[in-house]
């Protein structure tokens, strides 16, 4: 192939909008800027301009934001080849993007001679910017779509959760209804009724705990959930679960086997949350195991190097429908389910295992899941708890407390008639003398009307008309006699930690959550009157 002629090269450079230039910098003289026609057109200089004027004109039209960049480039050309892309303000065409490359001519003596090319790359830059802008816009739209999808997904998930919330309550509710029906049909059998009543009370207590757990889901999401550690007995946790699960296991005719091998039964833990871990896992096993299937709960104590601690490994196995390998990575995502209820025939909220994972993590434990579609699941939870000291009988201690508290006069501030009737009857049966005030203002008036020392204690509801419990407590604490120091215990349905803190901040001595736990009530009254 023949070499290109100079005319063909010039045409190519014109088509590419590439101009050539040369700058001479001599001592004691203004810099001279020489250019071909294409270069002059690209920088927009007037016709007939001098080399010195061209230099000044060009410098004056470099974008101010790129001037220092251009000066650094010019200094670099003195010693080596260099290239730059800068913005140039053309007098008629507006802002341009220029690629400029050059080097020094080493053959010129007594002055610095620089030469190179100048190319208008505005179209390609704008195209590139346009593509980047399109990409950014597309990315922004993608993020907005994703955010909208997440919001819609969260909205659907929460709607489903609220709609199906009763599902997680059915197990203890079934136990309550079941034992209530059994009591009705065996009313003449006193011992059997007493057994049913005990189980009904425990199932009711557990359902209340579960309700509190559901209401605290937002606290988990906001990182506000905390552990409430106290000494407890592992046998009590297991026994409560047996009562709650008994009805569901019988209904589906499931073969339920327990293998328990533990040495240290007295531990320090949040018993509610430990029970909730195993209740969720067992409930899932029951829910996803067909009628007549098998469920095994193996609980054993393992060796641990941690001092004064006990390590437990609980494995719950079933031969139910199992979980696919594709869904396993999403198992602990809130509100997620592998199949909806129309596909599987099984309803649920999708909160069970995410809550379990959060609780296990909060206890520094471990959880693992092995499963296969159609072959069942195996979930293993490992937890370590401090070992608790043996305690004297709670029953004997309460009996001793009641003897010392008998005859104490209590002022009950409670506006709800049903709650008031239950509390008055309970307190009477425990040996207290109790008077009722239907709101905080009445309680304050009754306290002031009676002699100092007439009342030994106030049980104060919080949400009451006319004057709430906080305000009534503050008014009492500002009285000018011994009445200001009367012990006050909040007895309220406001059961969260912040509610307890608010009660103490208002001047109360203690805080009890409804429904009334008799053992806690006796213990708390004994402590504030000690």
BAPA-44682 format. One record per residue (C-alpha): residue in three letters; x, y, z; residue number from 1. Coordinates in steps of 0.25 Angstrom, whole numbers. Layout:
N
r:ALA	x:X	y:Y	z:Z	k:NUM
...
% end
This chain:
530
r:UNK	x:0	y:0	z:0	k:1
r:UNK	x:5	y:14	z:-4	k:2
r:UNK	x:8	y:24	z:7	k:3
r:UNK	x:-2	y:35	z:9	k:4
r:UNK	x:1	y:48	z:2	k:5
r:UNK	x:3	y:61	z:10	k:6
r:UNK	x:-11	y:66	z:4	k:7
r:UNK	x:-17	y:53	z:9	k:8
r:UNK	x:-11	y:55	z:23	k:9
r:UNK	x:-16	y:70	z:23	k:10
r:UNK	x:-30	y:65	z:19	k:11
r:UNK	x:-30	y:55	z:30	k:12
r:UNK	x:-26	y:65	z:40	k:13
r:UNK	x:-37	y:75	z:36	k:14
r:UNK	x:-47	y:64	z:37	k:15
r:UNK	x:-42	y:60	z:51	k:16
r:UNK	x:-42	y:75	z:55	k:17
r:UNK	x:-27	y:74	z:58	k:18
r:UNK	x:-19	y:86	z:58	k:19
r:UNK	x:-4	y:88	z:59	k:20
r:UNK	x:4	y:98	z:67	k:21
r:UNK	x:17	y:103	z:71	k:22
r:UNK	x:22	y:113	z:82	k:23
r:UNK	x:35	y:120	z:83	k:24
r:UNK	x:40	y:125	z:96	k:25
r:UNK	x:52	y:134	z:95	k:26
r:UNK	x:60	y:142	z:105	k:27
r:UNK	x:55	y:156	z:106	k:28
r:UNK	x:43	y:154	z:97	k:29
r:UNK	x:29	y:151	z:97	k:30
r:UNK	x:25	y:137	z:94	k:31
r:UNK	x:21	y:135	z:80	k:32
r:UNK	x:10	y:125	z:77	k:33
r:UNK	x:9	y:120	z:62	k:34
r:UNK	x:-3	y:111	z:57	k:35
r:UNK	x:-8	y:106	z:44	k:36
r:UNK	x:-22	y:109	z:39	k:37
r:UNK	x:-29	y:98	z:46	k:38
r:UNK	x:-22	y:102	z:59	k:39
r:UNK	x:-27	y:117	z:58	k:40
r:UNK	x:-41	y:112	z:55	k:41
r:UNK	x:-41	y:103	z:67	k:42
r:UNK	x:-37	y:114	z:76	k:43
r:UNK	x:-45	y:125	z:69	k:44
r:UNK	x:-34	y:136	z:68	k:45
r:UNK	x:-36	y:148	z:59	k:46
r:UNK	x:-30	y:148	z:45	k:47
r:UNK	x:-17	y:154	z:43	k:48
r:UNK	x:-13	y:153	z:58	k:49
r:UNK	x:1	y:153	z:62	k:50
r:UNK	x:8	y:141	z:68	k:51
r:UNK	x:10	y:149	z:81	k:52
r:UNK	x:-5	y:153	z:81	k:53
r:UNK	x:-9	y:138	z:78	k:54
r:UNK	x:-2	y:134	z:90	k:55
r:UNK	x:-8	y:144	z:99	k:56
r:UNK	x:-22	y:142	z:93	k:57
r:UNK	x:-21	y:127	z:95	k:58
r:UNK	x:-17	y:128	z:109	k:59
r:UNK	x:-28	y:138	z:112	k:60
r:UNK	x:-39	y:128	z:107	k:61
r:UNK	x:-34	y:116	z:115	k:62
r:UNK	x:-45	y:112	z:125	k:63
r:UNK	x:-41	y:119	z:139	k:64
r:UNK	x:-44	y:105	z:146	k:65
r:UNK	x:-33	y:99	z:137	k:66
r:UNK	x:-23	y:110	z:135	k:67
r:UNK	x:-14	y:104	z:146	k:68
r:UNK	x:-15	y:91	z:140	k:69
r:UNK	x:-11	y:96	z:127	k:70
r:UNK	x:1	y:104	z:133	k:71
r:UNK	x:6	y:91	z:140	k:72
r:UNK	x:5	y:84	z:126	k:73
r:UNK	x:13	y:95	z:119	k:74
r:UNK	x:24	y:95	z:129	k:75
r:UNK	x:25	y:80	z:128	k:76
r:UNK	x:26	y:81	z:112	k:77
r:UNK	x:40	y:88	z:115	k:78
r:UNK	x:46	y:75	z:119	k:79
r:UNK	x:37	y:63	z:114	k:80
r:UNK	x:26	y:60	z:104	k:81
r:UNK	x:12	y:62	z:111	k:82
r:UNK	x:-3	y:62	z:108	k:83
r:UNK	x:-15	y:69	z:114	k:84
r:UNK	x:-30	y:70	z:113	k:85
r:UNK	x:-35	y:84	z:117	k:86
r:UNK	x:-47	y:93	z:115	k:87
r:UNK	x:-46	y:105	z:105	k:88
r:UNK	x:-56	y:116	z:104	k:89
r:UNK	x:-57	y:119	z:89	k:90
r:UNK	x:-62	y:133	z:86	k:91
r:UNK	x:-73	y:128	z:77	k:92
r:UNK	x:-75	y:113	z:79	k:93
r:UNK	x:-75	y:114	z:95	k:94
r:UNK	x:-68	y:104	z:104	k:95
r:UNK	x:-60	y:93	z:97	k:96
r:UNK	x:-52	y:81	z:101	k:97
r:UNK	x:-38	y:81	z:96	k:98
r:UNK	x:-28	y:70	z:95	k:99
r:UNK	x:-14	y:76	z:94	k:100
r:UNK	x:-1	y:68	z:92	k:101
r:UNK	x:13	y:73	z:90	k:102
r:UNK	x:28	y:72	z:93	k:103
r:UNK	x:40	y:81	z:92	k:104
r:UNK	x:49	y:82	z:79	k:105
r:UNK	x:63	y:79	z:84	k:106
r:UNK	x:69	y:84	z:71	k:107
r:UNK	x:66	y:99	z:73	k:108
r:UNK	x:77	y:107	z:80	k:109
r:UNK	x:76	y:120	z:89	k:110
r:UNK	x:61	y:118	z:91	k:111
r:UNK	x:50	y:108	z:96	k:112
r:UNK	x:42	y:103	z:84	k:113
r:UNK	x:30	y:95	z:87	k:114
r:UNK	x:21	y:88	z:77	k:115
r:UNK	x:9	y:79	z:76	k:116
r:UNK	x:-5	y:77	z:72	k:117
r:UNK	x:-19	y:82	z:77	k:118
r:UNK	x:-32	y:74	z:75	k:119
r:UNK	x:-46	y:77	z:78	k:120
r:UNK	x:-52	y:66	z:86	k:121
r:UNK	x:-64	y:73	z:91	k:122
r:UNK	x:-74	y:63	z:83	k:123
r:UNK	x:-68	y:51	z:89	k:124
r:UNK	x:-67	y:57	z:103	k:125
r:UNK	x:-81	y:61	z:103	k:126
r:UNK	x:-85	y:48	z:97	k:127
r:UNK	x:-77	y:41	z:109	k:128
r:UNK	x:-84	y:51	z:119	k:129
r:UNK	x:-97	y:48	z:113	k:130
r:UNK	x:-95	y:33	z:114	k:131
r:UNK	x:-90	y:35	z:129	k:132
r:UNK	x:-102	y:44	z:131	k:133
r:UNK	x:-111	y:33	z:125	k:134
r:UNK	x:-104	y:23	z:134	k:135
r:UNK	x:-105	y:31	z:146	k:136
r:UNK	x:-120	y:34	z:143	k:137
r:UNK	x:-122	y:19	z:140	k:138
r:UNK	x:-115	y:16	z:154	k:139
r:UNK	x:-123	y:26	z:161	k:140
r:UNK	x:-136	y:21	z:155	k:141
r:UNK	x:-132	y:7	z:158	k:142
r:UNK	x:-129	y:11	z:173	k:143
r:UNK	x:-142	y:18	z:173	k:144
r:UNK	x:-149	y:6	z:168	k:145
r:UNK	x:-142	y:-3	z:178	k:146
r:UNK	x:-145	y:6	z:189	k:147
r:UNK	x:-160	y:7	z:185	k:148
r:UNK	x:-160	y:-9	z:183	k:149
r:UNK	x:-154	y:-10	z:197	k:150
r:UNK	x:-164	y:0	z:203	k:151
r:UNK	x:-175	y:-8	z:196	k:152
r:UNK	x:-169	y:-21	z:200	k:153
r:UNK	x:-168	y:-16	z:215	k:154
r:UNK	x:-182	y:-11	z:214	k:155
r:UNK	x:-187	y:-24	z:209	k:156
r:UNK	x:-179	y:-32	z:219	k:157
r:UNK	x:-184	y:-23	z:231	k:158
r:UNK	x:-199	y:-24	z:226	k:159
r:UNK	x:-197	y:-39	z:225	k:160
r:UNK	x:-191	y:-39	z:239	k:161
r:UNK	x:-202	y:-31	z:245	k:162
r:UNK	x:-213	y:-40	z:238	k:163
r:UNK	x:-206	y:-53	z:242	k:164
r:UNK	x:-201	y:-48	z:256	k:165
r:UNK	x:-212	y:-57	z:262	k:166
r:UNK	x:-205	y:-69	z:256	k:167
r:UNK	x:-193	y:-69	z:266	k:168
r:UNK	x:-203	y:-68	z:277	k:169
r:UNK	x:-211	y:-80	z:273	k:170
r:UNK	x:-203	y:-90	z:280	k:171
r:UNK	x:-204	y:-84	z:295	k:172
r:UNK	x:-219	y:-80	z:291	k:173
r:UNK	x:-222	y:-94	z:287	k:174
r:UNK	x:-217	y:-99	z:301	k:175
r:UNK	x:-225	y:-89	z:308	k:176
r:UNK	x:-238	y:-92	z:301	k:177
r:UNK	x:-235	y:-107	z:302	k:178
r:UNK	x:-233	y:-107	z:317	k:179
r:UNK	x:-245	y:-98	z:319	k:180
r:UNK	x:-254	y:-108	z:311	k:181
r:UNK	x:-248	y:-120	z:319	k:182
r:UNK	x:-251	y:-112	z:332	k:183
r:UNK	x:-265	y:-110	z:328	k:184
r:UNK	x:-267	y:-125	z:325	k:185
r:UNK	x:-260	y:-130	z:338	k:186
r:UNK	x:-264	y:-120	z:348	k:187
r:UNK	x:-267	y:-130	z:359	k:188
r:UNK	x:-253	y:-136	z:358	k:189
r:UNK	x:-246	y:-126	z:368	k:190
r:UNK	x:-232	y:-131	z:366	k:191
r:UNK	x:-233	y:-132	z:351	k:192
r:UNK	x:-239	y:-117	z:351	k:193
r:UNK	x:-227	y:-113	z:359	k:194
r:UNK	x:-217	y:-119	z:349	k:195
r:UNK	x:-225	y:-113	z:337	k:196
r:UNK	x:-225	y:-99	z:344	k:197
r:UNK	x:-210	y:-99	z:347	k:198
r:UNK	x:-207	y:-103	z:332	k:199
r:UNK	x:-217	y:-92	z:327	k:200
r:UNK	x:-210	y:-81	z:336	k:201
r:UNK	x:-197	y:-85	z:330	k:202
r:UNK	x:-202	y:-85	z:316	k:203
r:UNK	x:-208	y:-71	z:319	k:204
r:UNK	x:-196	y:-66	z:324	k:205
r:UNK	x:-188	y:-71	z:313	k:206
r:UNK	x:-198	y:-65	z:303	k:207
r:UNK	x:-196	y:-51	z:310	k:208
r:UNK	x:-181	y:-53	z:308	k:209
r:UNK	x:-182	y:-56	z:294	k:210
r:UNK	x:-191	y:-44	z:292	k:211
r:UNK	x:-181	y:-35	z:298	k:212
r:UNK	x:-170	y:-41	z:289	k:213
r:UNK	x:-179	y:-38	z:276	k:214
r:UNK	x:-181	y:-24	z:281	k:215
r:UNK	x:-166	y:-22	z:283	k:216
r:UNK	x:-163	y:-26	z:269	k:217
r:UNK	x:-161	y:-11	z:266	k:218
r:UNK	x:-151	y:-11	z:277	k:219
r:UNK	x:-143	y:-22	z:271	k:220
r:UNK	x:-142	y:-15	z:258	k:221
r:UNK	x:-138	y:-2	z:265	k:222
r:UNK	x:-127	y:-9	z:273	k:223
r:UNK	x:-134	y:-6	z:286	k:224
r:UNK	x:-137	y:-20	z:290	k:225
r:UNK	x:-129	y:-24	z:303	k:226
r:UNK	x:-128	y:-37	z:311	k:227
r:UNK	x:-134	y:-37	z:325	k:228
r:UNK	x:-125	y:-47	z:333	k:229
r:UNK	x:-130	y:-54	z:345	k:230
r:UNK	x:-128	y:-68	z:352	k:231
r:UNK	x:-137	y:-79	z:347	k:232
r:UNK	x:-138	y:-94	z:346	k:233
r:UNK	x:-137	y:-100	z:332	k:234
r:UNK	x:-148	y:-111	z:336	k:235
r:UNK	x:-158	y:-100	z:338	k:236
r:UNK	x:-155	y:-95	z:323	k:237
r:UNK	x:-156	y:-109	z:318	k:238
r:UNK	x:-169	y:-112	z:326	k:239
r:UNK	x:-176	y:-99	z:321	k:240
r:UNK	x:-173	y:-103	z:307	k:241
r:UNK	x:-179	y:-117	z:309	k:242
r:UNK	x:-192	y:-110	z:314	k:243
r:UNK	x:-192	y:-100	z:302	k:244
r:UNK	x:-189	y:-111	z:291	k:245
r:UNK	x:-197	y:-122	z:297	k:246
r:UNK	x:-210	y:-118	z:290	k:247
r:UNK	x:-204	y:-116	z:276	k:248
r:UNK	x:-196	y:-129	z:277	k:249
r:UNK	x:-209	y:-137	z:280	k:250
r:UNK	x:-217	y:-130	z:269	k:251
r:UNK	x:-207	y:-135	z:258	k:252
r:UNK	x:-204	y:-148	z:265	k:253
r:UNK	x:-190	y:-146	z:265	k:254
r:UNK	x:-179	y:-155	z:271	k:255
r:UNK	x:-172	y:-145	z:280	k:256
r:UNK	x:-159	y:-150	z:287	k:257
r:UNK	x:-150	y:-143	z:297	k:258
r:UNK	x:-136	y:-147	z:301	k:259
r:UNK	x:-131	y:-138	z:312	k:260
r:UNK	x:-118	y:-139	z:319	k:261
r:UNK	x:-113	y:-127	z:327	k:262
r:UNK	x:-106	y:-126	z:340	k:263
r:UNK	x:-107	y:-111	z:343	k:264
r:UNK	x:-122	y:-108	z:343	k:265
r:UNK	x:-121	y:-94	z:351	k:266
r:UNK	x:-116	y:-84	z:341	k:267
r:UNK	x:-116	y:-69	z:339	k:268
r:UNK	x:-123	y:-65	z:327	k:269
r:UNK	x:-135	y:-57	z:321	k:270
r:UNK	x:-145	y:-69	z:322	k:271
r:UNK	x:-155	y:-63	z:314	k:272
r:UNK	x:-146	y:-61	z:302	k:273
r:UNK	x:-140	y:-75	z:304	k:274
r:UNK	x:-154	y:-81	z:304	k:275
r:UNK	x:-158	y:-73	z:291	k:276
r:UNK	x:-146	y:-78	z:284	k:277
r:UNK	x:-150	y:-93	z:286	k:278
r:UNK	x:-165	y:-90	z:285	k:279
r:UNK	x:-163	y:-84	z:271	k:280
r:UNK	x:-154	y:-96	z:266	k:281
r:UNK	x:-164	y:-106	z:272	k:282
r:UNK	x:-176	y:-99	z:266	k:283
r:UNK	x:-170	y:-99	z:252	k:284
r:UNK	x:-167	y:-114	z:254	k:285
r:UNK	x:-181	y:-116	z:258	k:286
r:UNK	x:-186	y:-107	z:247	k:287
r:UNK	x:-178	y:-113	z:235	k:288
r:UNK	x:-179	y:-128	z:239	k:289
r:UNK	x:-190	y:-136	z:234	k:290
r:UNK	x:-200	y:-143	z:243	k:291
r:UNK	x:-194	y:-155	z:249	k:292
r:UNK	x:-180	y:-150	z:247	k:293
r:UNK	x:-168	y:-150	z:257	k:294
r:UNK	x:-162	y:-139	z:265	k:295
r:UNK	x:-149	y:-141	z:274	k:296
r:UNK	x:-144	y:-131	z:284	k:297
r:UNK	x:-130	y:-135	z:288	k:298
r:UNK	x:-124	y:-126	z:299	k:299
r:UNK	x:-111	y:-128	z:305	k:300
r:UNK	x:-100	y:-121	z:314	k:301
r:UNK	x:-87	y:-120	z:307	k:302
r:UNK	x:-73	y:-117	z:313	k:303
r:UNK	x:-69	y:-103	z:314	k:304
r:UNK	x:-56	y:-96	z:318	k:305
r:UNK	x:-64	y:-84	z:323	k:306
r:UNK	x:-63	y:-83	z:338	k:307
r:UNK	x:-76	y:-84	z:346	k:308
r:UNK	x:-84	y:-86	z:333	k:309
r:UNK	x:-92	y:-97	z:326	k:310
r:UNK	x:-93	y:-100	z:311	k:311
r:UNK	x:-105	y:-106	z:305	k:312
r:UNK	x:-108	y:-112	z:291	k:313
r:UNK	x:-122	y:-113	z:287	k:314
r:UNK	x:-125	y:-121	z:274	k:315
r:UNK	x:-140	y:-121	z:269	k:316
r:UNK	x:-142	y:-131	z:257	k:317
r:UNK	x:-154	y:-134	z:249	k:318
r:UNK	x:-158	y:-142	z:237	k:319
r:UNK	x:-167	y:-131	z:231	k:320
r:UNK	x:-167	y:-124	z:217	k:321
r:UNK	x:-153	y:-118	z:219	k:322
r:UNK	x:-146	y:-106	z:213	k:323
r:UNK	x:-140	y:-105	z:199	k:324
r:UNK	x:-125	y:-102	z:197	k:325
r:UNK	x:-129	y:-89	z:189	k:326
r:UNK	x:-137	y:-84	z:201	k:327
r:UNK	x:-128	y:-87	z:212	k:328
r:UNK	x:-119	y:-74	z:211	k:329
r:UNK	x:-132	y:-66	z:213	k:330
r:UNK	x:-137	y:-74	z:225	k:331
r:UNK	x:-134	y:-63	z:235	k:332
r:UNK	x:-140	y:-51	z:227	k:333
r:UNK	x:-152	y:-45	z:234	k:334
r:UNK	x:-165	y:-48	z:228	k:335
r:UNK	x:-160	y:-57	z:217	k:336
r:UNK	x:-166	y:-70	z:214	k:337
r:UNK	x:-162	y:-81	z:204	k:338
r:UNK	x:-177	y:-83	z:200	k:339
r:UNK	x:-189	y:-75	z:202	k:340
r:UNK	x:-201	y:-81	z:209	k:341
r:UNK	x:-208	y:-84	z:196	k:342
r:UNK	x:-197	y:-92	z:192	k:343
r:UNK	x:-194	y:-99	z:205	k:344
r:UNK	x:-207	y:-99	z:212	k:345
r:UNK	x:-199	y:-94	z:224	k:346
r:UNK	x:-201	y:-80	z:229	k:347
r:UNK	x:-191	y:-72	z:237	k:348
r:UNK	x:-184	y:-58	z:239	k:349
r:UNK	x:-170	y:-61	z:235	k:350
r:UNK	x:-165	y:-56	z:248	k:351
r:UNK	x:-162	y:-68	z:256	k:352
r:UNK	x:-147	y:-72	z:251	k:353
r:UNK	x:-143	y:-57	z:249	k:354
r:UNK	x:-147	y:-55	z:264	k:355
r:UNK	x:-140	y:-68	z:268	k:356
r:UNK	x:-127	y:-63	z:260	k:357
r:UNK	x:-127	y:-50	z:267	k:358
r:UNK	x:-129	y:-55	z:281	k:359
r:UNK	x:-118	y:-66	z:279	k:360
r:UNK	x:-109	y:-55	z:274	k:361
r:UNK	x:-112	y:-46	z:286	k:362
r:UNK	x:-108	y:-58	z:295	k:363
r:UNK	x:-95	y:-60	z:288	k:364
r:UNK	x:-100	y:-74	z:284	k:365
r:UNK	x:-100	y:-81	z:271	k:366
r:UNK	x:-111	y:-87	z:262	k:367
r:UNK	x:-110	y:-96	z:250	k:368
r:UNK	x:-120	y:-102	z:240	k:369
r:UNK	x:-119	y:-115	z:232	k:370
r:UNK	x:-131	y:-118	z:223	k:371
r:UNK	x:-135	y:-124	z:210	k:372
r:UNK	x:-148	y:-123	z:203	k:373
r:UNK	x:-157	y:-134	z:206	k:374
r:UNK	x:-148	y:-140	z:217	k:375
r:UNK	x:-150	y:-131	z:229	k:376
r:UNK	x:-141	y:-121	z:236	k:377
r:UNK	x:-131	y:-121	z:247	k:378
r:UNK	x:-128	y:-109	z:255	k:379
r:UNK	x:-117	y:-108	z:266	k:380
r:UNK	x:-116	y:-97	z:276	k:381
r:UNK	x:-104	y:-95	z:285	k:382
r:UNK	x:-105	y:-86	z:297	k:383
r:UNK	x:-96	y:-83	z:309	k:384
r:UNK	x:-101	y:-78	z:322	k:385
r:UNK	x:-96	y:-74	z:336	k:386
r:UNK	x:-99	y:-85	z:347	k:387
r:UNK	x:-109	y:-79	z:357	k:388
r:UNK	x:-108	y:-82	z:372	k:389
r:UNK	x:-118	y:-91	z:378	k:390
r:UNK	x:-130	y:-84	z:384	k:391
r:UNK	x:-139	y:-87	z:396	k:392
r:UNK	x:-153	y:-91	z:392	k:393
r:UNK	x:-161	y:-79	z:386	k:394
r:UNK	x:-174	y:-84	z:392	k:395
r:UNK	x:-168	y:-84	z:407	k:396
r:UNK	x:-162	y:-70	z:405	k:397
r:UNK	x:-175	y:-64	z:400	k:398
r:UNK	x:-182	y:-71	z:412	k:399
r:UNK	x:-172	y:-64	z:421	k:400
r:UNK	x:-174	y:-51	z:414	k:401
r:UNK	x:-189	y:-51	z:415	k:402
r:UNK	x:-189	y:-54	z:430	k:403
r:UNK	x:-181	y:-41	z:432	k:404
r:UNK	x:-190	y:-33	z:422	k:405
r:UNK	x:-203	y:-38	z:427	k:406
r:UNK	x:-212	y:-26	z:431	k:407
r:UNK	x:-205	y:-15	z:423	k:408
r:UNK	x:-214	y:-5	z:417	k:409
r:UNK	x:-213	y:-2	z:402	k:410
r:UNK	x:-219	y:9	z:394	k:411
r:UNK	x:-222	y:4	z:380	k:412
r:UNK	x:-223	y:15	z:369	k:413
r:UNK	x:-230	y:8	z:357	k:414
r:UNK	x:-240	y:13	z:348	k:415
r:UNK	x:-244	y:0	z:341	k:416
r:UNK	x:-255	y:-7	z:348	k:417
r:UNK	x:-251	y:-21	z:344	k:418
r:UNK	x:-237	y:-19	z:347	k:419
r:UNK	x:-241	y:-13	z:361	k:420
r:UNK	x:-250	y:-25	z:364	k:421
r:UNK	x:-239	y:-35	z:361	k:422
r:UNK	x:-228	y:-27	z:369	k:423
r:UNK	x:-237	y:-24	z:381	k:424
r:UNK	x:-241	y:-39	z:382	k:425
r:UNK	x:-226	y:-44	z:380	k:426
r:UNK	x:-221	y:-34	z:391	k:427
r:UNK	x:-232	y:-38	z:400	k:428
r:UNK	x:-229	y:-52	z:399	k:429
r:UNK	x:-214	y:-49	z:402	k:430
r:UNK	x:-218	y:-43	z:415	k:431
r:UNK	x:-217	y:-28	z:411	k:432
r:UNK	x:-227	y:-17	z:415	k:433
r:UNK	x:-230	y:-10	z:402	k:434
r:UNK	x:-237	y:3	z:398	k:435
r:UNK	x:-240	y:7	z:384	k:436
r:UNK	x:-238	y:21	z:377	k:437
r:UNK	x:-244	y:22	z:363	k:438
r:UNK	x:-233	y:32	z:358	k:439
r:UNK	x:-221	y:39	z:362	k:440
r:UNK	x:-228	y:51	z:367	k:441
r:UNK	x:-237	y:43	z:376	k:442
r:UNK	x:-225	y:35	z:381	k:443
r:UNK	x:-218	y:48	z:385	k:444
r:UNK	x:-230	y:54	z:392	k:445
r:UNK	x:-232	y:40	z:400	k:446
r:UNK	x:-217	y:40	z:404	k:447
r:UNK	x:-219	y:55	z:409	k:448
r:UNK	x:-232	y:52	z:416	k:449
r:UNK	x:-227	y:41	z:424	k:450
r:UNK	x:-217	y:42	z:436	k:451
r:UNK	x:-202	y:41	z:434	k:452
r:UNK	x:-198	y:26	z:433	k:453
r:UNK	x:-212	y:21	z:430	k:454
r:UNK	x:-208	y:15	z:417	k:455
r:UNK	x:-196	y:7	z:417	k:456
r:UNK	x:-195	y:6	z:401	k:457
r:UNK	x:-201	y:11	z:388	k:458
r:UNK	x:-203	y:2	z:376	k:459
r:UNK	x:-203	y:13	z:365	k:460
r:UNK	x:-209	y:10	z:351	k:461
r:UNK	x:-203	y:20	z:340	k:462
r:UNK	x:-214	y:22	z:330	k:463
r:UNK	x:-225	y:28	z:338	k:464
r:UNK	x:-235	y:40	z:335	k:465
r:UNK	x:-234	y:53	z:342	k:466
r:UNK	x:-220	y:51	z:347	k:467
r:UNK	x:-211	y:40	z:342	k:468
r:UNK	x:-202	y:32	z:351	k:469
r:UNK	x:-189	y:40	z:348	k:470
r:UNK	x:-196	y:53	z:352	k:471
r:UNK	x:-202	y:47	z:364	k:472
r:UNK	x:-189	y:42	z:369	k:473
r:UNK	x:-182	y:55	z:366	k:474
r:UNK	x:-193	y:62	z:374	k:475
r:UNK	x:-191	y:53	z:386	k:476
r:UNK	x:-176	y:54	z:386	k:477
r:UNK	x:-178	y:69	z:388	k:478
r:UNK	x:-187	y:68	z:400	k:479
r:UNK	x:-181	y:75	z:413	k:480
r:UNK	x:-182	y:63	z:422	k:481
r:UNK	x:-179	y:49	z:424	k:482
r:UNK	x:-189	y:45	z:413	k:483
r:UNK	x:-179	y:50	z:403	k:484
r:UNK	x:-171	y:37	z:406	k:485
r:UNK	x:-181	y:27	z:405	k:486
r:UNK	x:-177	y:15	z:396	k:487
r:UNK	x:-183	y:15	z:382	k:488
r:UNK	x:-183	y:3	z:373	k:489
r:UNK	x:-187	y:5	z:358	k:490
r:UNK	x:-197	y:-6	z:354	k:491
r:UNK	x:-199	y:-4	z:340	k:492
r:UNK	x:-201	y:-10	z:326	k:493
r:UNK	x:-189	y:-1	z:321	k:494
r:UNK	x:-179	y:-12	z:322	k:495
r:UNK	x:-167	y:-7	z:314	k:496
r:UNK	x:-153	y:-3	z:320	k:497
r:UNK	x:-156	y:12	z:317	k:498
r:UNK	x:-169	y:11	z:324	k:499
r:UNK	x:-162	y:5	z:336	k:500
r:UNK	x:-152	y:17	z:335	k:501
r:UNK	x:-163	y:27	z:334	k:502
r:UNK	x:-170	y:21	z:347	k:503
r:UNK	x:-157	y:22	z:355	k:504
r:UNK	x:-154	y:36	z:349	k:505
r:UNK	x:-168	y:41	z:354	k:506
r:UNK	x:-164	y:36	z:368	k:507
r:UNK	x:-170	y:22	z:369	k:508
r:UNK	x:-162	y:12	z:377	k:509
r:UNK	x:-165	y:0	z:367	k:510
r:UNK	x:-172	y:-4	z:355	k:511
r:UNK	x:-181	y:-17	z:352	k:512
r:UNK	x:-187	y:-20	z:339	k:513
r:UNK	x:-201	y:-25	z:337	k:514
r:UNK	x:-207	y:-36	z:338	k:515
r:UNK	x:-203	y:-37	z:353	k:516
r:UNK	x:-192	y:-48	z:356	k:517
r:UNK	x:-195	y:-52	z:370	k:518
r:UNK	x:-181	y:-56	z:374	k:519
r:UNK	x:-175	y:-43	z:368	k:520
r:UNK	x:-186	y:-35	z:375	k:521
r:UNK	x:-183	y:-41	z:389	k:522
r:UNK	x:-168	y:-40	z:386	k:523
r:UNK	x:-169	y:-25	z:382	k:524
r:UNK	x:-178	y:-21	z:393	k:525
r:UNK	x:-169	y:-28	z:403	k:526
r:UNK	x:-157	y:-21	z:397	k:527
r:UNK	x:-163	y:-7	z:397	k:528
r:UNK	x:-168	y:-8	z:411	k:529
r:UNK	x:-155	y:-14	z:417	k:530
% end
